[in-house]
Every structure is written in structure tokens, then in C-alpha cells.
Amino acid sequence: MKKIVLFITTYLIITISSAYPTEAEEKPSTPIINSESAIVLEANTGKVIYEKYADSELYPASLTKIATAIYAIETGDLEDSVTVSKNAYETKGSSVYLKEGDEVKLRQLVEGLMINSGNDAGVAIAEHLSGSVDEFSEDINEYLKEVIGVKNTTFKNPHGLFDPGHTTTAKDLAEITQYAMKNSTFNEIYSTKKMEWKSESWDATLYTHHKLMREDPYEGVTGGKTGYVRESGFTLATTSSRENTTLIVITMKSDRKQQVYEDTKDLLDYGFENYETTSFAEGTTFVRYNNQYRVPETVHFTHLKEEPINYEVTKTGEMTFFTYEGEALTTIQLLKVSPLLNHYYLPFTEWSVKKENLRAHSETACKGELFLTFSCLPKL
């Protein structure tokens, strides 16, 4: 029995040492885009995989409405009946043709705001929630900073019509979208391609303005929002999911409408072709320093495809995943299950003893490879 145990222990050391790569993967070239500012952010992990002047303060145009929508969903009652004011009725630009005195549910106004980019719906929402557009601006700016956590956004209205003080950044917009996507009601509205609009003043079929959701569908697209005023140029927010990876792309200040879509497709292609998101499931176990640890909740991290990923576990059970170059991807605190005595951990495909010869064992899957943890000696 001692010989078997000694062999397994030695083999484990060899397996761990060979897990470390000898050279880094070559990084892919990034796309060249026309938009003045852009960012690609993975929604599950927050990993930024591309940015171009992402912290530059610019005019967002109707991308503002993403923030207005999630604010209304989280702070208002979507079943409220909203009375349309003269101020909302007279709002310029794209609309859902509200009339003064119309009674419309708050949810329908959010739908009109996002799907048909109704500026009038935005004003009606703002006045219902805060009493006036000015007060709404103060409320939503506080919400964006205190609840979502963005620092470089100042909104002066709920719709994005030009105001010299109405600015944000591509990075902030990506983080606002990332936050909003955690809300199922927002996702339902944000992903809508077509809806029947019925109000006291106007009945119509509304279609999303985002071409990658309808006229020129892009694989995996889950939602989007368009924007344009003369001072902002063309702006675009797009989200797309494939397998375990969800990308948020924000492009700002493009000269031409078609170019903002081409930039977005190039950035999505770059992200999906070169990056992937790996998940370690809740309950996955690791053995370190003669202790067994368990992952308390599913953890995700985004990295280059085929890039070797290493991890370290400290004596206190803090686990960090990092790239070959030493970039930390994420850190979690493992739960200590119990101290181990004569426990061993080795790849299932390289067992040196048969599973049926053990008194007790447990199995753990890790990146497609099955591992075995056992705590007793082979049967005689």
C-alpha cells in the first residue's frame, strides 16, 4: 500500500508542474475602425477586450434611453398610468406621436422609448417619475453614480437630444448596458424587434431601428439601440451572445450611418473569433496545502482562445486565475470544506489505480477534464 501511495504522490507533482505553459500565445491584431470612440466589454465578466478612446466624453444621442429605460423599470411601477403633458407632446425628434392628455401605461412608454426611440415617451417618463425633466436629470445622474457606479456621465434629459452638458463615455455606456442586462424586463424590451402599438392617438406596428437585429441580422444579436443627432454623429449600442460569451459593443461619433454598423460587426467578429469565456461551476473542488476547497458560486473569466490559464490558491483559500503573462483575470474566496489526510488529486484519464478498487471517491470536471479526489487507501 505504501508503494501505491508514494507513486500517486510523485505523479501528482509532475502533473502540476507540467500544467504551466512554456510560451505565451501571440495576441491577435485589433480592427481599425472609423468611429471616434468604441469599446467591447464581455457582459458576464466585465472584461474589456477592445477600447478606443473609451473614456472620452462625447454626446450619446439616443443611447441615453438605455439609462432612462432601466431607471424607469427599477424605480417606477410599470403598471402606472401616465398622463401625457403638453411638454411631452411638443418634444421634437423621433416620437410615438403622443397627444396631450393621453393616458399610457409606464411600461408602454418604456417600450416606445426603446423600440421607436420616442423622445416624447422619454419626457412623459421623466415627468411621471420626477415631476420635471430638470428634476429627473438630477435623479438619474445620482442613480447612475450611486447604483450603477459610472463616474463620467452627466445627463440633462431623458432622450439624448443635444445639450452641451449632456455627455458620457463609451465605457460608461457599456457599464450601464451591462447593468441593465441583468434585469429580465429590460432584456425583454431591449430585444424586441417588432410590437403592436396602440394608444388613444396612434395605432401602428413598431420595428426596432437597429439594422443588425432585423434588416442585416448578425449571428447571436440579443438587442441594441441606435442614436443620432448632428453634434453626436452616429452612435450604436449592440449586444450579442455565442456559447458562454456575451459581448457589449458601444461605438460613438461615426460620420456615416453604415460605417457605425461596419465598425460594430468588425468589433463583434474580433471578439468572438479571438476570445472565450470560461466558467468554473459552483461546487467545483480543489485541493491545496492539504485542504479541500469548494467554489462557492459559478465564476466566469474571459480570455484569449487557446490561451493557457493558470491559478494560484493561497493558504487562506483565495484563488486567482491569471494568464501566462501574469494578468489577473478574477479572484474568488474559496470555501474550506475540511482538512485532508491522505487525500490525492489527479487527472481521471491518468489514474494509476482503478476506481473500483477505492473505498470512496468523488469526481470533479474542470475545463472538460475529469478529476478524481479520493481519501482512502485501495482495497487489499
ChimeraX attribute file (.defattr): number of C-alpha atoms within 10 A of each C-alpha:
attribute: neighborCount
match mode: 1-to-1
recipient: residues
	/A:1	9
	/A:2	7
	/A:3	7
	/A:4	12
	/A:5	15
	/A:6	10
	/A:7	11
	/A:8	16
	/A:9	15
	/A:10	10
	/A:11	16
	/A:12	14
	/A:13	11
	/A:14	10
	/A:15	13
	/A:16	10
	/A:17	9
	/A:18	9
	/A:19	11
	/A:20	13
	/A:21	14
	/A:22	8
	/A:23	10
	/A:24	11
	/A:25	14
	/A:26	8
	/A:27	10
	/A:28	11
	/A:29	8
	/A:30	13
	/A:31	12
	/A:32	10
	/A:33	18
	/A:34	17
	/A:35	24
	/A:36	16
	/A:37	23
	/A:38	29
	/A:39	27
	/A:40	28
	/A:41	24
	/A:42	26
	/A:43	24
	/A:44	18
	/A:45	18
	/A:46	17
	/A:47	17
	/A:48	16
	/A:49	19
	/A:50	17
	/A:51	19
	/A:52	17
	/A:53	15
	/A:54	23
	/A:55	16
	/A:56	17
	/A:57	18
	/A:58	22
	/A:59	31
	/A:60	33
	/A:61	28
	/A:62	29
	/A:63	27
	/A:64	26
	/A:65	25
	/A:66	23
	/A:67	24
	/A:68	24
	/A:69	24
	/A:70	21
	/A:71	21
	/A:72	22
	/A:73	18
	/A:74	13
	/A:75	10
	/A:76	15
	/A:77	13
	/A:78	16
	/A:79	11
	/A:80	13
	/A:81	16
	/A:82	21
	/A:83	19
	/A:84	22
	/A:85	19
	/A:86	14
	/A:87	14
	/A:88	24
	/A:89	21
	/A:90	15
	/A:91	20
	/A:92	11
	/A:93	12
	/A:94	15
	/A:95	18
	/A:96	24
	/A:97	19
	/A:98	26
	/A:99	19
	/A:100	15
	/A:101	14
	/A:102	15
	/A:103	17
	/A:104	20
	/A:105	16
	/A:106	24
	/A:107	22
	/A:108	19
	/A:109	25
	/A:110	28
	/A:111	23
	/A:112	24
	/A:113	29
	/A:114	30
	/A:115	25
	/A:116	23
	/A:117	25
	/A:118	26
	/A:119	30
	/A:120	30
	/A:121	30
	/A:122	29
	/A:123	26
	/A:124	30
	/A:125	31
	/A:126	26
	/A:127	21
	/A:128	21
	/A:129	20
	/A:130	15
	/A:131	12
	/A:132	16
	/A:133	22
	/A:134	15
	/A:135	15
	/A:136	23
	/A:137	20
	/A:138	15
	/A:139	16
	/A:140	23
	/A:141	18
	/A:142	15
	/A:143	16
	/A:144	21
	/A:145	14
	/A:146	11
	/A:147	12
	/A:148	17
	/A:149	14
	/A:150	21
	/A:151	13
	/A:152	17
	/A:153	20
	/A:154	20
	/A:155	25
	/A:156	22
	/A:157	26
	/A:158	29
	/A:159	30
	/A:160	24
	/A:161	24
	/A:162	19
	/A:163	13
	/A:164	10
	/A:165	13
	/A:166	20
	/A:167	21
	/A:168	24
	/A:169	27
	/A:170	31
	/A:171	27
	/A:172	22
	/A:173	26
	/A:174	29
	/A:175	20
	/A:176	19
	/A:177	25
	/A:178	22
	/A:179	16
	/A:180	22
	/A:181	19
	/A:182	12
	/A:183	13
	/A:184	10
	/A:185	15
	/A:186	22
	/A:187	15
	/A:188	13
	/A:189	20
	/A:190	23
	/A:191	18
	/A:192	18
	/A:193	17
	/A:194	14
	/A:195	16
	/A:196	9
	/A:197	15
	/A:198	12
	/A:199	16
	/A:200	11
	/A:201	13
	/A:202	11
	/A:203	12
	/A:204	11
	/A:205	10
	/A:206	17
	/A:207	15
	/A:208	24
	/A:209	19
	/A:210	21
	/A:211	15
	/A:212	22
	/A:213	24
	/A:214	14
	/A:215	10
	/A:216	10
	/A:217	11
	/A:218	15
	/A:219	13
	/A:220	15
	/A:221	20
	/A:222	21
	/A:223	23
	/A:224	28
	/A:225	26
	/A:226	26
	/A:227	26
	/A:228	22
	/A:229	17
	/A:230	12
	/A:231	15
	/A:232	21
	/A:233	21
	/A:234	26
	/A:235	29
	/A:236	27
	/A:237	27
	/A:238	25
	/A:239	29
	/A:240	22
	/A:241	18
	/A:242	13
	/A:243	9
	/A:244	12
	/A:245	20
	/A:246	24
	/A:247	29
	/A:248	29
	/A:249	30
	/A:250	32
	/A:251	32
	/A:252	30
	/A:253	25
	/A:254	22
	/A:255	16
	/A:256	13
	/A:257	15
	/A:258	11
	/A:259	15
	/A:260	25
	/A:261	23
	/A:262	14
	/A:263	22
	/A:264	25
	/A:265	16
	/A:266	15
	/A:267	27
	/A:268	23
	/A:269	15
	/A:270	18
	/A:271	23
	/A:272	19
	/A:273	12
	/A:274	16
	/A:275	19
	/A:276	21
	/A:277	20
	/A:278	17
	/A:279	14
	/A:280	16
	/A:281	18
	/A:282	12
	/A:283	15
	/A:284	17
	/A:285	25
	/A:286	21
	/A:287	19
	/A:288	16
	/A:289	12
	/A:290	14
	/A:291	16
	/A:292	19
	/A:293	23
	/A:294	19
	/A:295	19
	/A:296	16
	/A:297	15
	/A:298	11
	/A:299	16
	/A:300	17
	/A:301	21
	/A:302	23
	/A:303	18
	/A:304	20
	/A:305	15
	/A:306	10
	/A:307	18
	/A:308	18
	/A:309	20
	/A:310	16
	/A:311	14
	/A:312	13
	/A:313	19
	/A:314	12
	/A:315	11
	/A:316	11
	/A:317	21
	/A:318	14
	/A:319	19
	/A:320	16
	/A:321	17
	/A:322	19
	/A:323	18
	/A:324	16
	/A:325	11
	/A:326	10
	/A:327	10
	/A:328	15
	/A:329	18
	/A:330	16
	/A:331	16
	/A:332	15
	/A:333	17
	/A:334	22
	/A:335	17
	/A:336	17
	/A:337	13
	/A:338	11
	/A:339	13
	/A:340	15
	/A:341	10
	/A:342	11
	/A:343	18
	/A:344	17
	/A:345	20
	/A:346	20
	/A:347	18
	/A:348	16
	/A:349	10
	/A:350	11
	/A:351	14
	/A:352	13
	/A:353	11
	/A:354	8
	/A:355	15
	/A:356	10
	/A:357	11
	/A:358	15
	/A:359	12
	/A:360	13
	/A:361	13
	/A:362	11
	/A:363	15
	/A:364	18
	/A:365	15
	/A:366	15
	/A:367	9
	/A:368	7
	/A:369	10
	/A:370	13
	/A:371	19
	/A:372	19
	/A:373	20
	/A:374	19
	/A:375	16
	/A:376	14
	/A:377	16
	/A:378	17
	/A:379	9
	/A:380	6
